[in-house]
Structures are given as structure tokens and as C-alpha cells.
Amino acid sequence: MVSKKLKVLTYNIHGFVDFKKKNRKSELTSWLLKHDADIIALQEVKLNTKHEFVRHMEQKYKVYCAPTLTTEQGEYGNILLSKYPAQKKIIHDLSFKKKEPRNCVELHLNLGPQKIRIFAMHLGLSQWEKIHQIKRLFHAIIKHNDGVPELVLGDFNHVIDWPLLRYYLYKGRFNYIRSRTFPARFPLFKLDQIWFRDFHLLNMCRFNHKSASFSDHLPLGAEFILK
């Protein structure tokens, strides 16, 4: 029987490069596997054509890639890792004009008899870009309106106190957690966040650069139980 307790993590891994500009792919891969979250949302994942990172993570997870850029050298973008196989995967295009391409990956999962939905994304930098992306994101989220518990996690690239964001959080009945995650060495900004609806928060997991020094961001984690 599948437990209703869910451990989740979101992490902008900066192409496997830490705040000292050192490649930390091997250490990060081992850390993620050891951390043993049920759901992991990764941003700024740089995959070469051999996809070694994916193969390593497939030891424990179903891997759902959502690249925003594809070149001869490989892919770059978002990845969702899940211990539970997805019944459905949807990629929502959040790109805005000539800005860097962005997307959101949506997974429909079954935790035993309970269905849940996961949304993971990396929003843009400019104000108008984020307005466009948040509106498209919430259109994708609230169109279901069927009472299925939902988690939204990722790098939002801005603080939660923005009035438009608070409006959509209220409209969607979401609670949220956030923590100072950037820059990793001396974190000041709460860029990485987790929103949740119809989950009860059991524990928020904070990290520092000594426990997770694999990127220019720190990860943000939490443990939930279904209501």
C-alpha cells in the first residue's frame, strides 16, 4: 500500500555548476539519490547527448524531461523525477516573445487510490515576462477544478509579495512555503517556492551551502501528507 506521506524537493542546479564555478554533477547526483525525495523538480539541467545523469537517476526514479533548448551538444531545461509513474504528462509553453524559452511540466500521478497533480517550472527574469507566464500557468492549473490535490514547485525568480501572484494564490486556494535560497553562499532571496493545495505541511526542509553546495541556488524541500 502506498503511503500518503510525500517528500518533495525543488532545486535550480545551475547546469551542475556550483557558486565557485566547479562542476558538481557527480556529487549532486549522489546527494539527490541519498536525499530520497519522492518528487524532485530540477531547473537549469544541462544534459549531454549521452544522458548519463538521467541513467543514474533512473536507478530510483521515473524521469520526465522538459527541455527548453535543444542543441547538437544536448538538452537544457526542466526535469521532474518521480517514484510514482505518471498517468499523464503535459508540457505547457511559457515562452514570452524573444526571451529565453520557458516551460512548465505537469504530471498526473496515482498515490495508491489517490490522484495528485504536480506542476514544475522555472519562470523568467523580466516583469512582463513573469506576468505572462503566471497567467498561463494558472490557466493550466485552475482549468481542472476537480478537487485533485496539487503541488506547484520551482524557481519563480521573484518574491511572493507581488500582488498579482497573491491574487492567483488566493483564487487557487493555495498555501505556500519559501526560503532564502539564492545566492547559495549567502542566501538573501526567496526565489524557490512550493505551493500546495489539499495537502497538509508536515515539515519544511531548509539547507545551507555546507549541506548542499552543488549550485548557485540552495534546494528547498518539504514533507506533506494528503488531507
Protein Blocks (a to p, Z undefined) as FASTA:
>chain_A
ZZfbdcdddddehlopafkopafklmmmmmmmmnopabdcdehiacdfkommmmmmmmmp
ccddddfbdcfkbccddddddfbdcfbdcdddfbehjbccdddddddddehjbccddddd
dddfbfklmmmmmmmmmmmmmmnonopacddeddehiafklmklmmmmmmnopacddddf
bdfklccbdfbccddehiacfbdcdddfkloccbfbdcdddddddZZ
